[in-house]
Amino acid sequence: MKDAIRLDKILANSGFGSRKDIKKLVRTGVVAVNDQAAKDSSIHVSPIKDIITVNGVQVIYKEFVYLMLNKPEGYISATEDLREPTVIELVPEEFSHYDLFPVGRLDKDTVGLLLLTNDGKLAHNLLAPKKHVPKKYFAKIDGTVTENHVRLFSEGVTIDDGYKTKPAELKIVSAGDISEVELVITEGKFHQVKRMFQAFNMEVTFLKRTEFGPLLLDENLEPGEMRELTEQEISLLK
């Protein structure tokens, strides 16, 4: 079978333990393929065509998982850290057996849209500099943002290390001592949004990512909550 996968790999990916655990499980006779008890955990089956059950309950196989997180403050975009809590700690138990990782990063105090997946190829495509994937942010700025700033951002901003950013689309939502803006960038340098405003002696006091490529933050998600992407959202990302 062209789409055949080892039974123990399917069950391991579905949260039934290690291959050693699954070997023991199969020996007990509770694993069946098309209503026939499986005799060997290493047999190849089709997760699409064959019906796999454990204790009579059908196993729905997913090779890749895509989760949208509304990232709260206080979490870093990493899979593990000895000092700080990571976004992986927010993942619901039903997805904990997948080797999920954040696609890109949001600073510890930045909130909003963050994609978690185990699909390395998709992550690479979304993060590749040559792809110019747009990322949209809402920000509060300590300082008055003007139309002159809009023009300068559109030309690219030279930040503290001498790097000139790619052109960015800045839109003023409200201007005053504390300005509110929307900003679209197509790259992801370290602390880039904050450093772009620092170039004009202004400080970002609040930063939220609202869009990542074609993906829009689901405003029904409370901070810290996540959900699987819809088939349509996945197809847009790909």
N, C-alpha and C positions, 0 to 999 in steps of 0.2 A: 504493500500500500504506500502510495506516494506521501500521504500525510500522516503515516504511522509514527507513533512516539512510544517509548518504553512506558509500560504501565506504572512502574515505580516513580518515573519522572513526573507523570501526570498527577499522581496522588501526592507526591512531595510538594509540587507546585500548588496543590489545592489544600495544603495545611495538614496533611496526615502524618507528618513527621519525616524522619530521615529515611533513606533507602533501607537501612537495617530495620527500622521500626515497621516499614511497609512490608518487608519480607516476612516478618512475624505475623503481621495482620493478615496477609494472604494465606498463611498456613492455617489460620483459624477458620478459613472458609467463608468469611463474611464479605469478601470482595468478589463481585461477579461482573462478567462482561457478556452482554446480551443474554442475561438470565442464566449463564453458565458460570459456576464457581471457577475462579481463576486458580490455576495450579502453580503458576510461576510469576513472580513479580517483574521479571525481565522481559516478558512477552511484549511485542509491539502491537498497539491497537490504535484506532483512529478516534481522536477525541471528538471528531465531527460526526462520523458515521456510526460508531459503536456506542452503546449505552453502558456506561460504567456505574455500578452502584456499590455502596459500602453500607452494610446493614440495611439494605433495601432502599436507601436514599440515593438518588442520582447525583453523580459528581458533575458539576459544570466546570469545565476546564477553561482557564484564562491564562494565556501565555504572558500577556502584558496587561498592566493595570495603569490607569490614568486618573489621578485625583486632583481636583481643584481645591486648594486650601485658601481660606481667607485668613492670612497670617496675622496673628496678634503681635503686639510689642513684646519684647523680652525673650524671643526665641531666635536662635541663629540658624541660618540656612546651611545645615551640614547634617551628615548621617550620624555623627557621634562627636562628643566633646567632653573633656574631663571636668570643665568648669561651668559651662553654660548649658541650659536646656536647649535641645534642638527641635526642629519642626517634626522630625521623625517620631518624637515622643507624643505627638498629637494624633498619630495615625490610629484609627480604630482597630480593635483586636482582629476583626475579620480580614484585615489586609496586612497584619503584622508579619506573616510568613513570607511575604514578597520582599525582595531586596530593593526597596524603594529609595529614591534619592531625589533631592530638589533639582529642578532644571534651572540653572542660574542661581542667583542669590539675591536676597533682600537683607539689608542691614538689620541688626538686632532691633532697632527702634523704628524700622520701616514696616508698614502694614500692607495688607491687600493681597492681590492675586499671586499665588505661587503654585506652580505645577509640580506634582510628585509623580514619578513613574519608575518603571524598571526597564523601559525601552531606551536603550543606549543610543540606538541609531537615530530615533526621533529627537532625543535630547541634543545630540551632536548637530543635527540639521538646524535646530532652533537657535543654538548658541554660536554657530559658525559665523565669524565676522563677515564673510562674503555674502551671507544670506540677507543681511540688513533687516532682520526681523524687528518691527517697531514695538516699542514698549511705551505705554501711556501712563502718566502719573498725575495725581492731584497733589498740590503742595501749598502749604502756608509759608509765606516768606516774611521775615522780619526786615521790612524795608519797602519802599515804594517801587513797584515794577512799572516801567513805562514802555511806550511803543518803541523807544530807542533800544531797550533791552530785547524786545521782540525781534527787531532787525538784526541786532548783534548775534543773538542765538541762532538766527537763520543762516548766518555766515560761518558758524562754528566758533566755539569759545576756547581761548587758550587758558588751560588750567595750571595749577601750581607747579607741576613738573615740566612745563613747557609744551605739553602735548596739546594740539589743537583738535578739538572734538569735531565729529561730523556735524553738518547742519542739523539743527533741532527746531522743532515747531513749538513755539511758546505762545500760549493764549492767555490773556489776562481775564480772569473771572471777576475780580474786584481789586482795586488799587487803593492803597492807603498806608498808614504806618505798618499794618500787617496786611500784606497782599495775598490774594488767593489766585493760583494759576493752574493751568493744565500744560503739561510738557510731554512731547513725544520725542524719544531718542531712538536711534537704531543701533546703538552699541551699548556695552555694559562695563565701562571702566570702573575701578574700585571707587565707591562713594561718588560716582560721576555727577549725579544731579546736585548734590550738596556742593561739590567742588566748582561746578559751573556757576552757581550763585555766589560762592565765596570769591570768585574772580571779580565780582562787582561789590565786594564788601557787604554782602547780604547773607543772612543765615536762614537755612531751611529749618522751620520749627515743627513741621508735620509733613510726612510723606507717605502717600498711599498709591500703590500700583493698581490701576483699574483695568488695564488691557495688556495682553501679551500676544502679539501677532493678531490672529483672528479671534482669540479667546477673550471674552468679557467676564469680569468678576460677577458672580452671581450674588446680587445684593441681598438675597434671602439667607445667605450664609452668615451666621454670627461669627465674630472673631474667634478663631480656634476651630471652627467647624470646617468640614470638607465633604465633598461628594464626588462620585465617579463622573467622568465626562460622558456626555451623551455620544451616541454613534456619529451624530452630525458634527459635534465639536471635534471629535477625534479625526474625522475625515477632513475637516477644515485645516487642522494642524498639519496633517500629512500632505 
